[in-house]
């Protein structure tokens, strides 16, 4: 069964370019603004949307994404409301892949079987659940794949050749390579190291490899896009959004346009990588 992610990467391969994957936290700074941002992303040039499921204890996330999750929770965002945002987005966009990213706890509390049915019905294409290792595949990964959702796994600089086959065993959609050790938004990705890492992962899988963590500028996005199948940008998008909020942390007239403009500049960088790579 082909998914929207499979279709999108096939299209990009035909175009000879890499994907721009953008991460935003659902419900940040509020649900209505969040939906407007998600709707604006594809028009600005995002090829794939990662939508954060806010959680109280986001251990892999840096300050920007942690703060985004807290703002979203304060605005009353739940997993049920996150799925509603996807459902509302799908009313106007049937093709852009949407991947939910977060932690297992909210899904477990929601109920795995019920969550998978509701996520699929809402128009979710894949899941990235950062705290479920391959040893726990029966918890969510295998049921998700059975339900027709891609399960995307993270590989890191410390994932050695012995560990990689286990990480990749039930992965689908794409592999998310974390370009730095540590939390999101903490350092800059090194393009040369990324090149070597992507080549190493590709020796083990035919899946596209997208690279995230540490990509903050159009130039950095271009360099990473030249060396992988996609550049993932999250913290930098959230920082741009946060800078537009008023003193009370509420959205302003600048919030959605500022995010769209920044994503458009990233998209120009990623699309520029096509020429650079030729």
Secondary structure, DSSP 8 states (H G I E B T S, - for coil): ---HHHHHHHHHHHHT--EEEEEEETTSS-HHHHHHHHHHHHHHT-SEEEEE---TT-TT--HHHHHHHHHHHHTT--HHHHHHHHHHHHTT-SSSEEEEEE-HHHHHHH-HHHHHHHHHHHT--EEEETT--GGGTTTTHHHHHHTT-EE-EEEETT--HHHHHHHHTT--S-EEEE-SSSSTTSS---HHHHHHHHHHHHTT-SS-EEEESS--SHHHHHHHHHTSSEEEE-HHHHHHHHTTS-TTS---THHHHHHHHHHHHHHHHHHHHHHHH-
